[in-house]
Amino acid sequence: MAALDLFGRRWTLRILWELRDRPLGFRALREQCDGMSSSVLRQRLLELIEARLVERGDDEGYGLTALGREACGELLGLHAWAERWAAELEGPGPAGRGA
């Protein structure tokens, strides 16, 4: 339940997603997460650092820890499912249903 609480917070999944390929500095991460305020980004980063999913590098900015990379690996499965779901929703509706 703790993981669902953390991942359910606004912008948390987006931050993890943006860090999945490489570390980013604060400004670059904020630009990737268009529309997020600096204060919210700061708060989410602190939460993710406390949860040991994100770490702050010396000069590279913020990056995923081993646990964070593992979490993103699990999120890739959800991403693949979401793409299949979107394709299903775009297709014809279930047979036998009236309009």
PyRosetta script that sets phi, psi and omega in degrees:
from pyrosetta import init, pose_from_sequence

init()
pose = pose_from_sequence("MAALDLFGRRWTLRILWELRDRPLGFRALREQCDGMSSSVLRQRLLELIEARLVERGDDEGYGLTALGREACGELLGLHAWAERWAAELEGPGPAGRGA")
pose.set_psi(1, -32.8)
pose.set_omega(1, 179.9)
pose.set_phi(2, -63.4)
pose.set_psi(2, -39.6)
pose.set_omega(2, 178.9)
pose.set_phi(3, -65.7)
pose.set_psi(3, -42.4)
pose.set_omega(3, 178.5)
pose.set_phi(4, -63.7)
pose.set_psi(4, -37.1)
pose.set_omega(4, 177.0)
pose.set_phi(5, -63.3)
pose.set_psi(5, -46.9)
pose.set_omega(5, -179.7)
pose.set_phi(6, -64.3)
pose.set_psi(6, -49.5)
pose.set_omega(6, -177.7)
pose.set_phi(7, -68.9)
pose.set_psi(7, -21.9)
pose.set_omega(7, 179.9)
pose.set_phi(8, -80.8)
pose.set_psi(8, -9.2)
pose.set_omega(8, 178.8)
pose.set_phi(9, -73.0)
pose.set_psi(9, 140.4)
pose.set_omega(9, -177.3)
pose.set_phi(10, -54.6)
pose.set_psi(10, 132.8)
pose.set_omega(10, 176.3)
pose.set_phi(11, 79.4)
pose.set_psi(11, -11.7)
pose.set_omega(11, -176.2)
pose.set_phi(12, -60.6)
pose.set_psi(12, -50.3)
pose.set_omega(12, -179.4)
pose.set_phi(13, -63.8)
pose.set_psi(13, -37.0)
pose.set_omega(13, 179.3)
pose.set_phi(14, -63.1)
pose.set_psi(14, -41.4)
pose.set_omega(14, 179.0)
pose.set_phi(15, -62.1)
pose.set_psi(15, -48.5)
pose.set_omega(15, 178.5)
pose.set_phi(16, -59.2)
pose.set_psi(16, -42.6)
pose.set_omega(16, -179.3)
pose.set_phi(17, -61.4)
pose.set_psi(17, -43.8)
pose.set_omega(17, -178.2)
pose.set_phi(18, -69.3)
pose.set_psi(18, -25.2)
pose.set_omega(18, -179.9)
pose.set_phi(19, -91.2)
pose.set_psi(19, 0.8)
pose.set_omega(19, -172.5)
pose.set_phi(20, -63.9)
pose.set_psi(20, -29.8)
pose.set_omega(20, -176.0)
pose.set_phi(21, -99.4)
pose.set_psi(21, -27.0)
pose.set_omega(21, -174.3)
pose.set_phi(22, -167.0)
pose.set_psi(22, 156.9)
pose.set_omega(22, 174.1)
pose.set_phi(23, -68.2)
pose.set_psi(23, 151.1)
pose.set_omega(23, 177.6)
pose.set_phi(24, -134.4)
pose.set_psi(24, 146.1)
pose.set_omega(24, 172.3)
pose.set_phi(25, -73.4)
pose.set_psi(25, 168.7)
pose.set_omega(25, -176.5)
pose.set_phi(26, -57.8)
pose.set_psi(26, -48.6)
pose.set_omega(26, -177.9)
pose.set_phi(27, -64.6)
pose.set_psi(27, -44.2)
pose.set_omega(27, 179.9)
pose.set_phi(28, -63.6)
pose.set_psi(28, -40.2)
pose.set_omega(28, 178.9)
pose.set_phi(29, -65.9)
pose.set_psi(29, -40.6)
pose.set_omega(29, 178.4)
pose.set_phi(30, -63.7)
pose.set_psi(30, -39.8)
pose.set_omega(30, 177.9)
pose.set_phi(31, -64.0)
pose.set_psi(31, -39.3)
pose.set_omega(31, 177.9)
pose.set_phi(32, -65.0)
pose.set_psi(32, -32.3)
pose.set_omega(32, -178.8)
pose.set_phi(33, -99.8)
pose.set_psi(33, 62.5)
pose.set_omega(33, -175.0)
pose.set_phi(34, -49.0)
pose.set_psi(34, 131.0)
pose.set_omega(34, 177.1)
pose.set_phi(35, 96.2)
pose.set_psi(35, -6.0)
pose.set_omega(35, -179.4)
pose.set_phi(36, -88.2)
pose.set_psi(36, 135.7)
pose.set_omega(36, 178.0)
pose.set_phi(37, -76.7)
pose.set_psi(37, 156.1)
pose.set_omega(37, 179.3)
pose.set_phi(38, -60.9)
pose.set_psi(38, -39.0)
pose.set_omega(38, -177.8)
pose.set_phi(39, -67.2)
pose.set_psi(39, -38.1)
pose.set_omega(39, 177.9)
pose.set_phi(40, -68.7)
pose.set_psi(40, -42.8)
pose.set_omega(40, 178.2)
pose.set_phi(41, -59.9)
pose.set_psi(41, -45.5)
pose.set_omega(41, 179.3)
pose.set_phi(42, -58.8)
pose.set_psi(42, -45.4)
pose.set_omega(42, -179.5)
pose.set_phi(43, -64.0)
pose.set_psi(43, -45.1)
pose.set_omega(43, -179.5)
pose.set_phi(44, -65.5)
pose.set_psi(44, -39.6)
pose.set_omega(44, 177.6)
pose.set_phi(45, -62.4)
pose.set_psi(45, -42.0)
pose.set_omega(45, 177.5)
pose.set_phi(46, -61.2)
pose.set_psi(46, -41.8)
pose.set_omega(46, 178.5)
pose.set_phi(47, -64.3)
pose.set_psi(47, -41.9)
pose.set_omega(47, -179.2)
pose.set_phi(48, -71.0)
pose.set_psi(48, -32.7)
pose.set_omega(48, 174.7)
pose.set_phi(49, -67.5)
pose.set_psi(49, -44.8)
pose.set_omega(49, 178.5)
pose.set_phi(50, -61.6)
pose.set_psi(50, -34.9)
pose.set_omega(50, 178.8)
pose.set_phi(51, -79.8)
pose.set_psi(51, -2.7)
pose.set_omega(51, 178.7)
pose.set_phi(52, 65.3)
pose.set_psi(52, 30.6)
pose.set_omega(52, 175.8)
pose.set_phi(53, -99.2)
pose.set_psi(53, -24.9)
pose.set_omega(53, -179.3)
pose.set_phi(54, -129.2)
pose.set_psi(54, 147.0)
pose.set_omega(54, 174.9)
pose.set_phi(55, -133.6)
pose.set_psi(55, 156.2)
pose.set_omega(55, 177.7)
pose.set_phi(56, -100.0)
pose.set_psi(56, 122.5)
pose.set_omega(56, 178.4)
pose.set_phi(57, -83.8)
pose.set_psi(57, 171.3)
pose.set_omega(57, -179.6)
pose.set_phi(58, -61.5)
pose.set_psi(58, -57.9)
pose.set_omega(58, -178.2)
pose.set_phi(59, -127.6)
pose.set_psi(59, -3.9)
pose.set_omega(59, -177.3)
pose.set_phi(60, -85.9)
pose.set_psi(60, -7.3)
pose.set_omega(60, -177.0)
pose.set_phi(61, 89.4)
pose.set_psi(61, -135.7)
pose.set_omega(61, -175.9)
pose.set_phi(62, -106.9)
pose.set_psi(62, 137.7)
pose.set_omega(62, 178.8)
pose.set_phi(63, -142.4)
pose.set_psi(63, 168.1)
pose.set_omega(63, 179.8)
pose.set_phi(64, -80.8)
pose.set_psi(64, 144.2)
pose.set_omega(64, 170.7)
pose.set_phi(65, -82.4)
pose.set_psi(65, 179.3)
pose.set_omega(65, 175.9)
pose.set_phi(66, -59.5)
pose.set_psi(66, -41.0)
pose.set_omega(66, 177.2)
pose.set_phi(67, -65.1)
pose.set_psi(67, -38.0)
pose.set_omega(67, 178.4)
pose.set_phi(68, -65.6)
pose.set_psi(68, -40.8)
pose.set_omega(68, 177.4)
pose.set_phi(69, -64.8)
pose.set_psi(69, -38.7)
pose.set_omega(69, 177.8)
pose.set_phi(70, -63.8)
pose.set_psi(70, -42.7)
pose.set_omega(70, 178.1)
pose.set_phi(71, -61.4)
pose.set_psi(71, -42.2)
pose.set_omega(71, 178.7)
pose.set_phi(72, -64.9)
pose.set_psi(72, -34.6)
pose.set_omega(72, 175.8)
pose.set_phi(73, -60.6)
pose.set_psi(73, -40.5)
pose.set_omega(73, 176.9)
pose.set_phi(74, -68.1)
pose.set_psi(74, -36.4)
pose.set_omega(74, 179.3)
pose.set_phi(75, -66.6)
pose.set_psi(75, -28.1)
pose.set_omega(75, 177.7)
pose.set_phi(76, -62.8)
pose.set_psi(76, -35.5)
pose.set_omega(76, 175.1)
pose.set_phi(77, -63.9)
pose.set_psi(77, -42.0)
pose.set_omega(77, 177.2)
pose.set_phi(78, -64.8)
pose.set_psi(78, -39.0)
pose.set_omega(78, 178.6)
pose.set_phi(79, -62.0)
pose.set_psi(79, -44.4)
pose.set_omega(79, 178.8)
pose.set_phi(80, -62.4)
pose.set_psi(80, -43.0)
pose.set_omega(80, 177.7)
pose.set_phi(81, -62.3)
pose.set_psi(81, -42.2)
pose.set_omega(81, -178.9)
pose.set_phi(82, -62.2)
pose.set_psi(82, -36.3)
pose.set_omega(82, 177.2)
pose.set_phi(83, -66.8)
pose.set_psi(83, -40.6)
pose.set_omega(83, 176.7)
pose.set_phi(84, -64.7)
pose.set_psi(84, -40.1)
pose.set_omega(84, 179.2)
pose.set_phi(85, -62.8)
pose.set_psi(85, -45.9)
pose.set_omega(85, 179.3)
pose.set_phi(86, -60.7)
pose.set_psi(86, -41.6)
pose.set_omega(86, 178.3)
pose.set_phi(87, -64.0)
pose.set_psi(87, -38.9)
pose.set_omega(87, 178.4)
pose.set_phi(88, -63.8)
pose.set_psi(88, -41.8)
pose.set_omega(88, -180.0)
pose.set_phi(89, -67.5)
pose.set_psi(89, -29.8)
pose.set_omega(89, 179.8)
pose.set_phi(90, -78.1)
pose.set_psi(90, -20.8)
pose.set_omega(90, -177.6)
pose.set_phi(91, -79.4)
pose.set_psi(91, -177.2)
pose.set_omega(91, 178.5)
pose.set_phi(92, -63.8)
pose.set_psi(92, 150.2)
pose.set_omega(92, -179.6)
pose.set_phi(93, -66.9)
pose.set_psi(93, 173.8)
pose.set_omega(93, 179.1)
pose.set_phi(94, -59.4)
pose.set_psi(94, 141.4)
pose.set_omega(94, 179.0)
pose.set_phi(95, -65.7)
pose.set_psi(95, 145.1)
pose.set_omega(95, 176.0)
pose.set_phi(96, 88.4)
pose.set_psi(96, -3.2)
pose.set_omega(96, 179.1)
pose.set_phi(97, -91.5)
pose.set_psi(97, 135.0)
pose.set_omega(97, 175.9)
pose.set_phi(98, -86.2)
pose.set_psi(98, 159.9)
pose.set_omega(98, -178.8)
pose.set_phi(99, -84.8)
pose.dump_pdb("model.pdb")
